[in-house]
Amino acid sequence: MTYEKRIEKAKALLEKIMDPEATMTQSVKDYKAGMEELQKAQKLIEEAKAEIETVEQEHGDGTA
């Protein structure tokens, strides 16, 4: 799943949590799922950053 899709999913879960009709139990489940999506999105950012750094080093353009 792409970074953008993970962020969209996390936003959708946040909207569910903010629903006044949502139960506490469901809100906690949605919160956990949202945090997992954000962690996975963060991992994708870190992987992309590492890939960029590798490319820069291979081309001698590294500024990091």
mmCIF file of the N, C-alpha and C atoms, coordinates in Angstrom:
data_MODEL
# 
_entry.id   MODEL 
# 
loop_
_atom_site.group_PDB 
_atom_site.id 
_atom_site.type_symbol 
_atom_site.label_atom_id 
_atom_site.label_alt_id 
_atom_site.label_comp_id 
_atom_site.label_asym_id 
_atom_site.label_entity_id 
_atom_site.label_seq_id 
_atom_site.pdbx_PDB_ins_code 
_atom_site.Cartn_x 
_atom_site.Cartn_y 
_atom_site.Cartn_z 
_atom_site.occupancy 
_atom_site.B_iso_or_equiv 
_atom_site.pdbx_formal_charge 
_atom_site.auth_seq_id 
_atom_site.auth_comp_id 
_atom_site.auth_asym_id 
_atom_site.auth_atom_id 
_atom_site.pdbx_PDB_model_num 
ATOM 1   N N  . MET A 1 1  ? 0.852   -1.174 0.000  1.00 0.00 ? 1  MET A N  1 
ATOM 2   C CA . MET A 1 1  ? 0.000   0.000  0.000  1.00 0.00 ? 1  MET A CA 1 
ATOM 3   C C  . MET A 1 1  ? 0.897   1.237  0.000  1.00 0.00 ? 1  MET A C  1 
ATOM 4   N N  . THR A 1 2  ? 0.472   2.262  -0.710 1.00 0.00 ? 2  THR A N  1 
ATOM 5   C CA . THR A 1 2  ? 1.282   3.478  -0.821 1.00 0.00 ? 2  THR A CA 1 
ATOM 6   C C  . THR A 1 2  ? 1.167   4.345  0.437  1.00 0.00 ? 2  THR A C  1 
ATOM 7   N N  . TYR A 1 3  ? 2.107   5.266  0.544  1.00 0.00 ? 3  TYR A N  1 
ATOM 8   C CA . TYR A 1 3  ? 2.102   6.227  1.650  1.00 0.00 ? 3  TYR A CA 1 
ATOM 9   C C  . TYR A 1 3  ? 0.774   6.983  1.680  1.00 0.00 ? 3  TYR A C  1 
ATOM 10  N N  . GLU A 1 4  ? 0.372   7.463  0.521  1.00 0.00 ? 4  GLU A N  1 
ATOM 11  C CA . GLU A 1 4  ? -0.858  8.259  0.432  1.00 0.00 ? 4  GLU A CA 1 
ATOM 12  C C  . GLU A 1 4  ? -2.081  7.456  0.885  1.00 0.00 ? 4  GLU A C  1 
ATOM 13  N N  . LYS A 1 5  ? -2.146  6.191  0.488  1.00 0.00 ? 5  LYS A N  1 
ATOM 14  C CA . LYS A 1 5  ? -3.271  5.334  0.883  1.00 0.00 ? 5  LYS A CA 1 
ATOM 15  C C  . LYS A 1 5  ? -3.275  5.094  2.387  1.00 0.00 ? 5  LYS A C  1 
ATOM 16  N N  . ARG A 1 6  ? -2.096  4.927  2.954  1.00 0.00 ? 6  ARG A N  1 
ATOM 17  C CA . ARG A 1 6  ? -2.011  4.718  4.410  1.00 0.00 ? 6  ARG A CA 1 
ATOM 18  C C  . ARG A 1 6  ? -2.481  5.966  5.163  1.00 0.00 ? 6  ARG A C  1 
ATOM 19  N N  . ILE A 1 7  ? -2.107  7.137  4.675  1.00 0.00 ? 7  ILE A N  1 
ATOM 20  C CA . ILE A 1 7  ? -2.543  8.380  5.314  1.00 0.00 ? 7  ILE A CA 1 
ATOM 21  C C  . ILE A 1 7  ? -4.057  8.537  5.171  1.00 0.00 ? 7  ILE A C  1 
ATOM 22  N N  . GLU A 1 8  ? -4.588  8.230  4.012  1.00 0.00 ? 8  GLU A N  1 
ATOM 23  C CA . GLU A 1 8  ? -6.037  8.293  3.807  1.00 0.00 ? 8  GLU A CA 1 
ATOM 24  C C  . GLU A 1 8  ? -6.766  7.364  4.776  1.00 0.00 ? 8  GLU A C  1 
ATOM 25  N N  . LYS A 1 9  ? -6.231  6.170  4.941  1.00 0.00 ? 9  LYS A N  1 
ATOM 26  C CA . LYS A 1 9  ? -6.846  5.202  5.846  1.00 0.00 ? 9  LYS A CA 1 
ATOM 27  C C  . LYS A 1 9  ? -6.803  5.705  7.285  1.00 0.00 ? 9  LYS A C  1 
ATOM 28  N N  . ALA A 1 10 ? -5.686  6.285  7.683  1.00 0.00 ? 10 ALA A N  1 
ATOM 29  C CA . ALA A 1 10 ? -5.556  6.831  9.035  1.00 0.00 ? 10 ALA A CA 1 
ATOM 30  C C  . ALA A 1 10 ? -6.548  7.982  9.242  1.00 0.00 ? 10 ALA A C  1 
ATOM 31  N N  . LYS A 1 11 ? -6.712  8.832  8.245  1.00 0.00 ? 11 LYS A N  1 
ATOM 32  C CA . LYS A 1 11 ? -7.672  9.936  8.345  1.00 0.00 ? 11 LYS A CA 1 
ATOM 33  C C  . LYS A 1 11 ? -9.098  9.419  8.481  1.00 0.00 ? 11 LYS A C  1 
ATOM 34  N N  . ALA A 1 12 ? -9.420  8.375  7.726  1.00 0.00 ? 12 ALA A N  1 
ATOM 35  C CA . ALA A 1 12 ? -10.763 7.786  7.799  1.00 0.00 ? 12 ALA A CA 1 
ATOM 36  C C  . ALA A 1 12 ? -11.012 7.219  9.192  1.00 0.00 ? 12 ALA A C  1 
ATOM 37  N N  . LEU A 1 13 ? -10.000 6.592  9.757  1.00 0.00 ? 13 LEU A N  1 
ATOM 38  C CA . LEU A 1 13 ? -10.139 6.058  11.112 1.00 0.00 ? 13 LEU A CA 1 
ATOM 39  C C  . LEU A 1 13 ? -10.312 7.180  12.130 1.00 0.00 ? 13 LEU A C  1 
ATOM 40  N N  . LEU A 1 14 ? -9.613  8.272  11.937 1.00 0.00 ? 14 LEU A N  1 
ATOM 41  C CA . LEU A 1 14 ? -9.761  9.418  12.829 1.00 0.00 ? 14 LEU A CA 1 
ATOM 42  C C  . LEU A 1 14 ? -11.187 9.958  12.779 1.00 0.00 ? 14 LEU A C  1 
ATOM 43  N N  . GLU A 1 15 ? -11.739 10.030 11.584 1.00 0.00 ? 15 GLU A N  1 
ATOM 44  C CA . GLU A 1 15 ? -13.119 10.494 11.443 1.00 0.00 ? 15 GLU A CA 1 
ATOM 45  C C  . GLU A 1 15 ? -14.080 9.572  12.190 1.00 0.00 ? 15 GLU A C  1 
ATOM 46  N N  . LYS A 1 16 ? -13.822 8.263  12.123 1.00 0.00 ? 16 LYS A N  1 
ATOM 47  C CA . LYS A 1 16 ? -14.669 7.311  12.837 1.00 0.00 ? 16 LYS A CA 1 
ATOM 48  C C  . LYS A 1 16 ? -14.573 7.524  14.345 1.00 0.00 ? 16 LYS A C  1 
ATOM 49  N N  . ILE A 1 17 ? -13.366 7.785  14.830 1.00 0.00 ? 17 ILE A N  1 
ATOM 50  C CA . ILE A 1 17 ? -13.155 8.005  16.263 1.00 0.00 ? 17 ILE A CA 1 
ATOM 51  C C  . ILE A 1 17 ? -13.916 9.242  16.730 1.00 0.00 ? 17 ILE A C  1 
ATOM 52  N N  . MET A 1 18 ? -13.948 10.260 15.887 1.00 0.00 ? 18 MET A N  1 
ATOM 53  C CA . MET A 1 18 ? -14.583 11.527 16.267 1.00 0.00 ? 18 MET A CA 1 
ATOM 54  C C  . MET A 1 18 ? -16.111 11.471 16.196 1.00 0.00 ? 18 MET A C  1 
ATOM 55  N N  . ASP A 1 19 ? -16.655 10.405 15.651 1.00 0.00 ? 19 ASP A N  1 
ATOM 56  C CA . ASP A 1 19 ? -18.099 10.233 15.560 1.00 0.00 ? 19 ASP A CA 1 
ATOM 57  C C  . ASP A 1 19 ? -18.666 10.070 16.972 1.00 0.00 ? 19 ASP A C  1 
ATOM 58  N N  . PRO A 1 20 ? -19.577 10.941 17.378 1.00 0.00 ? 20 PRO A N  1 
ATOM 59  C CA . PRO A 1 20 ? -20.131 10.834 18.736 1.00 0.00 ? 20 PRO A CA 1 
ATOM 60  C C  . PRO A 1 20 ? -20.918 9.542  18.964 1.00 0.00 ? 20 PRO A C  1 
ATOM 61  N N  . GLU A 1 21 ? -21.293 8.879  17.892 1.00 0.00 ? 21 GLU A N  1 
ATOM 62  C CA . GLU A 1 21 ? -22.031 7.617  18.011 1.00 0.00 ? 21 GLU A CA 1 
ATOM 63  C C  . GLU A 1 21 ? -21.097 6.416  18.210 1.00 0.00 ? 21 GLU A C  1 
ATOM 64  N N  . ALA A 1 22 ? -19.812 6.622  18.023 1.00 0.00 ? 22 ALA A N  1 
ATOM 65  C CA . ALA A 1 22 ? -18.856 5.518  18.135 1.00 0.00 ? 22 ALA A CA 1 
ATOM 66  C C  . ALA A 1 22 ? -18.731 5.079  19.592 1.00 0.00 ? 22 ALA A C  1 
ATOM 67  N N  . THR A 1 23 ? -18.661 3.769  19.780 1.00 0.00 ? 23 THR A N  1 
ATOM 68  C CA . THR A 1 23 ? -18.471 3.253  21.136 1.00 0.00 ? 23 THR A CA 1 
ATOM 69  C C  . THR A 1 23 ? -17.011 3.414  21.547 1.00 0.00 ? 23 THR A C  1 
ATOM 70  N N  . MET A 1 24 ? -16.779 3.374  22.832 1.00 0.00 ? 24 MET A N  1 
ATOM 71  C CA . MET A 1 24 ? -15.414 3.486  23.348 1.00 0.00 ? 24 MET A CA 1 
ATOM 72  C C  . MET A 1 24 ? -14.570 2.319  22.831 1.00 0.00 ? 24 MET A C  1 
ATOM 73  N N  . THR A 1 25 ? -15.138 1.132  22.851 1.00 0.00 ? 25 THR A N  1 
ATOM 74  C CA . THR A 1 25 ? -14.406 -0.052 22.385 1.00 0.00 ? 25 THR A CA 1 
ATOM 75  C C  . THR A 1 25 ? -14.008 0.087  20.924 1.00 0.00 ? 25 THR A C  1 
ATOM 76  N N  . GLN A 1 26 ? -14.949 0.509  20.087 1.00 0.00 ? 26 GLN A N  1 
ATOM 77  C CA . GLN A 1 26 ? -14.642 0.673  18.672 1.00 0.00 ? 26 GLN A CA 1 
ATOM 78  C C  . GLN A 1 26 ? -13.642 1.800  18.457 1.00 0.00 ? 26 GLN A C  1 
ATOM 79  N N  . SER A 1 27 ? -13.758 2.870  19.223 1.00 0.00 ? 27 SER A N  1 
ATOM 80  C CA . SER A 1 27 ? -12.823 3.990  19.100 1.00 0.00 ? 27 SER A CA 1 
ATOM 81  C C  . SER A 1 27 ? -11.402 3.557  19.437 1.00 0.00 ? 27 SER A C  1 
ATOM 82  N N  . VAL A 1 28 ? -11.260 2.725  20.454 1.00 0.00 ? 28 VAL A N  1 
ATOM 83  C CA . VAL A 1 28 ? -9.926  2.241  20.827 1.00 0.00 ? 28 VAL A CA 1 
ATOM 84  C C  . VAL A 1 28 ? -9.356  1.365  19.710 1.00 0.00 ? 28 VAL A C  1 
ATOM 85  N N  . LYS A 1 29 ? -10.180 0.482  19.147 1.00 0.00 ? 29 LYS A N  1 
ATOM 86  C CA . LYS A 1 29 ? -9.729  -0.361 18.036 1.00 0.00 ? 29 LYS A CA 1 
ATOM 87  C C  . LYS A 1 29 ? -9.318  0.502  16.847 1.00 0.00 ? 29 LYS A C  1 
ATOM 88  N N  . ASP A 1 30 ? -10.129 1.501  16.537 1.00 0.00 ? 30 ASP A N  1 
ATOM 89  C CA . ASP A 1 30 ? -9.820  2.382  15.405 1.00 0.00 ? 30 ASP A CA 1 
ATOM 90  C C  . ASP A 1 30 ? -8.559  3.197  15.678 1.00 0.00 ? 30 ASP A C  1 
ATOM 91  N N  . TYR A 1 31 ? -8.378  3.617  16.912 1.00 0.00 ? 31 TYR A N  1 
ATOM 92  C CA . TYR A 1 31 ? -7.175  4.364  17.278 1.00 0.00 ? 31 TYR A CA 1 
ATOM 93  C C  . TYR A 1 31 ? -5.932  3.500  17.045 1.00 0.00 ? 31 TYR A C  1 
ATOM 94  N N  . LYS A 1 32 ? -5.983  2.255  17.534 1.00 0.00 ? 32 LYS A N  1 
ATOM 95  C CA . LYS A 1 32 ? -4.851  1.344  17.352 1.00 0.00 ? 32 LYS A CA 1 
ATOM 96  C C  . LYS A 1 32 ? -4.569  1.119  15.869 1.00 0.00 ? 32 LYS A C  1 
ATOM 97  N N  . ALA A 1 33 ? -5.617  0.893  15.100 1.00 0.00 ? 33 ALA A N  1 
ATOM 98  C CA . ALA A 1 33 ? -5.448  0.670  13.656 1.00 0.00 ? 33 ALA A CA 1 
ATOM 99  C C  . ALA A 1 33 ? -4.871  1.911  12.989 1.00 0.00 ? 33 ALA A C  1 
ATOM 100 N N  . GLY A 1 34 ? -5.329  3.083  13.393 1.00 0.00 ? 34 GLY A N  1 
ATOM 101 C CA . GLY A 1 34 ? -4.810  4.337  12.837 1.00 0.00 ? 34 GLY A CA 1 
ATOM 102 C C  . GLY A 1 34 ? -3.338  4.530  13.149 1.00 0.00 ? 34 GLY A C  1 
ATOM 103 N N  . MET A 1 35 ? -2.952  4.207  14.381 1.00 0.00 ? 35 MET A N  1 
ATOM 104 C CA . MET A 1 35 ? -1.548  4.335  14.759 1.00 0.00 ? 35 MET A CA 1 
ATOM 105 C C  . MET A 1 35 ? -0.684  3.361  13.970 1.00 0.00 ? 35 MET A C  1 
ATOM 106 N N  . GLU A 1 36 ? -1.189  2.159  13.713 1.00 0.00 ? 36 GLU A N  1 
ATOM 107 C CA . GLU A 1 36 ? -0.453  1.202  12.899 1.00 0.00 ? 36 GLU A CA 1 
ATOM 108 C C  . GLU A 1 36 ? -0.261  1.735  11.480 1.00 0.00 ? 36 GLU A C  1 
ATOM 109 N N  . GLU A 1 37 ? -1.295  2.338  10.927 1.00 0.00 ? 37 GLU A N  1 
ATOM 110 C CA . GLU A 1 37 ? -1.191  2.903  9.580  1.00 0.00 ? 37 GLU A CA 1 
ATOM 111 C C  . GLU A 1 37 ? -0.154  4.023  9.544  1.00 0.00 ? 37 GLU A C  1 
ATOM 112 N N  . LEU A 1 38 ? -0.157  4.871  10.567 1.00 0.00 ? 38 LEU A N  1 
ATOM 113 C CA . LEU A 1 38 ? 0.815   5.968  10.612 1.00 0.00 ? 38 LEU A CA 1 
ATOM 114 C C  . LEU A 1 38 ? 2.240   5.438  10.765 1.00 0.00 ? 38 LEU A C  1 
ATOM 115 N N  . GLN A 1 39 ? 2.406   4.385  11.547 1.00 0.00 ? 39 GLN A N  1 
ATOM 116 C CA . GLN A 1 39 ? 3.740   3.787  11.694 1.00 0.00 ? 39 GLN A CA 1 
ATOM 117 C C  . GLN A 1 39 ? 4.212   3.193  10.375 1.00 0.00 ? 39 GLN A C  1 
ATOM 118 N N  . LYS A 1 40 ? 3.310   2.546  9.664  1.00 0.00 ? 40 LYS A N  1 
ATOM 119 C CA . LYS A 1 40 ? 3.666   1.974  8.362  1.00 0.00 ? 40 LYS A CA 1 
ATOM 120 C C  . LYS A 1 40 ? 3.989   3.078  7.357  1.00 0.00 ? 40 LYS A C  1 
ATOM 121 N N  . ALA A 1 41 ? 3.253   4.184  7.420  1.00 0.00 ? 41 ALA A N  1 
ATOM 122 C CA . ALA A 1 41 ? 3.527   5.319  6.537  1.00 0.00 ? 41 ALA A CA 1 
ATOM 123 C C  . ALA A 1 41 ? 4.901   5.910  6.853  1.00 0.00 ? 41 ALA A C  1 
ATOM 124 N N  . GLN A 1 42 ? 5.218   6.013  8.138  1.00 0.00 ? 42 GLN A N  1 
ATOM 125 C CA . GLN A 1 42 ? 6.524   6.528  8.552  1.00 0.00 ? 42 GLN A CA 1 
ATOM 126 C C  . GLN A 1 42 ? 7.641   5.619  8.038  1.00 0.00 ? 42 GLN A C  1 
ATOM 127 N N  . LYS A 1 43 ? 7.420   4.317  8.089  1.00 0.00 ? 43 LYS A N  1 
ATOM 128 C CA . LYS A 1 43 ? 8.424   3.374  7.587  1.00 0.00 ? 43 LYS A CA 1 
ATOM 129 C C  . LYS A 1 43 ? 8.644   3.575  6.088  1.00 0.00 ? 43 LYS A C  1 
ATOM 130 N N  . LEU A 1 44 ? 7.566   3.824  5.342  1.00 0.00 ? 44 LEU A N  1 
ATOM 131 C CA . LEU A 1 44 ? 7.702   4.083  3.907  1.00 0.00 ? 44 LEU A CA 1 
ATOM 132 C C  . LEU A 1 44 ? 8.535   5.339  3.657  1.00 0.00 ? 44 LEU A C  1 
ATOM 133 N N  . ILE A 1 45 ? 8.339   6.368  4.476  1.00 0.00 ? 45 ILE A N  1 
ATOM 134 C CA . ILE A 1 45 ? 9.138   7.597  4.348  1.00 0.00 ? 45 ILE A CA 1 
ATOM 135 C C  . ILE A 1 45 ? 10.608  7.291  4.612  1.00 0.00 ? 45 ILE A C  1 
ATOM 136 N N  . GLU A 1 46 ? 10.877  6.529  5.665  1.00 0.00 ? 46 GLU A N  1 
ATOM 137 C CA . GLU A 1 46 ? 12.262  6.192  6.000  1.00 0.00 ? 46 GLU A CA 1 
ATOM 138 C C  . GLU A 1 46 ? 12.918  5.376  4.890  1.00 0.00 ? 46 GLU A C  1 
ATOM 139 N N  . GLU A 1 47 ? 12.168  4.441  4.307  1.00 0.00 ? 47 GLU A N  1 
ATOM 140 C CA . GLU A 1 47 ? 12.706  3.635  3.206  1.00 0.00 ? 47 GLU A CA 1 
ATOM 141 C C  . GLU A 1 47 ? 13.001  4.505  1.984  1.00 0.00 ? 47 GLU A C  1 
ATOM 142 N N  . ALA A 1 48 ? 12.103  5.437  1.693  1.00 0.00 ? 48 ALA A N  1 
ATOM 143 C CA . ALA A 1 48 ? 12.319  6.328  0.553  1.00 0.00 ? 48 ALA A CA 1 
ATOM 144 C C  . ALA A 1 48 ? 13.539  7.217  0.789  1.00 0.00 ? 48 ALA A C  1 
ATOM 145 N N  . LYS A 1 49 ? 13.678  7.708  2.006  1.00 0.00 ? 49 LYS A N  1 
ATOM 146 C CA . LYS A 1 49 ? 14.830  8.552  2.343  1.00 0.00 ? 49 LYS A CA 1 
ATOM 147 C C  . LYS A 1 49 ? 16.134  7.767  2.180  1.00 0.00 ? 49 LYS A C  1 
ATOM 148 N N  . ALA A 1 50 ? 16.147  6.523  2.646  1.00 0.00 ? 50 ALA A N  1 
ATOM 149 C CA . ALA A 1 50 ? 17.344  5.689  2.518  1.00 0.00 ? 50 ALA A CA 1 
ATOM 150 C C  . ALA A 1 50 ? 17.663  5.424  1.054  1.00 0.00 ? 50 ALA A C  1 
ATOM 151 N N  . GLU A 1 51 ? 16.637  5.207  0.259  1.00 0.00 ? 51 GLU A N  1 
ATOM 152 C CA . GLU A 1 51 ? 16.847  4.969  -1.171 1.00 0.00 ? 51 GLU A CA 1 
ATOM 153 C C  . GLU A 1 51 ? 17.425  6.210  -1.847 1.00 0.00 ? 51 GLU A C  1 
ATOM 154 N N  . ILE A 1 52 ? 16.920  7.368  -1.494 1.00 0.00 ? 52 ILE A N  1 
ATOM 155 C CA . ILE A 1 52 ? 17.431  8.623  -2.062 1.00 0.00 ? 52 ILE A CA 1 
ATOM 156 C C  . ILE A 1 52 ? 18.888  8.822  -1.664 1.00 0.00 ? 52 ILE A C  1 
ATOM 157 N N  . GLU A 1 53 ? 19.205  8.557  -0.406 1.00 0.00 ? 53 GLU A N  1 
ATOM 158 C CA . GLU A 1 53 ? 20.582  8.711  0.058  1.00 0.00 ? 53 GLU A CA 1 
ATOM 159 C C  . GLU A 1 53 ? 21.517  7.760  -0.690 1.00 0.00 ? 53 GLU A C  1 
ATOM 160 N N  . THR A 1 54 ? 21.052  6.548  -0.945 1.00 0.00 ? 54 THR A N  1 
ATOM 161 C CA . THR A 1 54 ? 21.859  5.581  -1.693 1.00 0.00 ? 54 THR A CA 1 
ATOM 162 C C  . THR A 1 54 ? 22.122  6.081  -3.108 1.00 0.00 ? 54 THR A C  1 
ATOM 163 N N  . VAL A 1 55 ? 21.097  6.576  -3.755 1.00 0.00 ? 55 VAL A N  1 
ATOM 164 C CA . VAL A 1 55 ? 21.247  7.096  -5.120 1.00 0.00 ? 55 VAL A CA 1 
ATOM 165 C C  . VAL A 1 55 ? 22.211  8.275  -5.134 1.00 0.00 ? 55 VAL A C  1 
ATOM 166 N N  . GLU A 1 56 ? 22.074  9.161  -4.157 1.00 0.00 ? 56 GLU A N  1 
ATOM 167 C CA . GLU A 1 56 ? 22.970  10.322 -4.092 1.00 0.00 ? 56 GLU A CA 1 
ATOM 168 C C  . GLU A 1 56 ? 24.416  9.883  -3.898 1.00 0.00 ? 56 GLU A C  1 
ATOM 169 N N  . GLN A 1 57 ? 24.634  8.885  -3.054 1.00 0.00 ? 57 GLN A N  1 
ATOM 170 C CA . GLN A 1 57 ? 25.992  8.399  -2.813 1.00 0.00 ? 57 GLN A CA 1 
ATOM 171 C C  . GLN A 1 57 ? 26.560  7.742  -4.063 1.00 0.00 ? 57 GLN A C  1 
ATOM 172 N N  . GLU A 1 58 ? 25.736  7.004  -4.779 1.00 0.00 ? 58 GLU A N  1 
ATOM 173 C CA . GLU A 1 58 ? 26.193  6.342  -6.002 1.00 0.00 ? 58 GLU A CA 1 
ATOM 174 C C  . GLU A 1 58 ? 26.584  7.347  -7.076 1.00 0.00 ? 58 GLU A C  1 
ATOM 175 N N  . HIS A 1 59 ? 25.946  8.496  -7.057 1.00 0.00 ? 59 HIS A N  1 
ATOM 176 C CA . HIS A 1 59 ? 26.196  9.506  -8.079 1.00 0.00 ? 59 HIS A CA 1 
ATOM 177 C C  . HIS A 1 59 ? 27.136  10.606 -7.573 1.00 0.00 ? 59 HIS A C  1 
ATOM 178 N N  . GLY A 1 60 ? 27.634  10.440 -6.343 1.00 0.00 ? 60 GLY A N  1 
ATOM 179 C CA . GLY A 1 60 ? 28.566  11.414 -5.816 1.00 0.00 ? 60 GLY A CA 1 
ATOM 180 C C  . GLY A 1 60 ? 27.960  12.764 -5.510 1.00 0.00 ? 60 GLY A C  1 
ATOM 181 N N  . ASP A 1 61 ? 26.626  12.804 -5.418 1.00 0.00 ? 61 ASP A N  1 
ATOM 182 C CA . ASP A 1 61 ? 25.940  14.068 -5.137 1.00 0.00 ? 61 ASP A CA 1 
ATOM 183 C C  . ASP A 1 61 ? 25.530  14.178 -3.680 1.00 0.00 ? 61 ASP A C  1 
ATOM 184 N N  . GLY A 1 62 ? 25.956  13.247 -2.852 1.00 0.00 ? 62 GLY A N  1 
ATOM 185 C CA . GLY A 1 62 ? 25.494  13.193 -1.466 1.00 0.00 ? 62 GLY A CA 1 
ATOM 186 C C  . GLY A 1 62 ? 25.733  14.474 -0.714 1.00 0.00 ? 62 GLY A C  1 
ATOM 187 N N  . THR A 1 63 ? 24.697  15.010 -0.152 1.00 0.00 ? 63 THR A N  1 
ATOM 188 C CA . THR A 1 63 ? 24.814  16.198 0.682  1.00 0.00 ? 63 THR A CA 1 
ATOM 189 C C  . THR A 1 63 ? 24.461  15.866 2.114  1.00 0.00 ? 63 THR A C  1 
ATOM 190 N N  . ALA A 1 64 ? 24.117  14.607 2.372  1.00 0.00 ? 64 ALA A N  1 
ATOM 191 C CA . ALA A 1 64 ? 23.713  14.187 3.714  1.00 0.00 ? 64 ALA A CA 1 
ATOM 192 C C  . ALA A 1 64 ? 24.907  13.903 4.577  1.00 0.00 ? 64 ALA A C  1 
# 
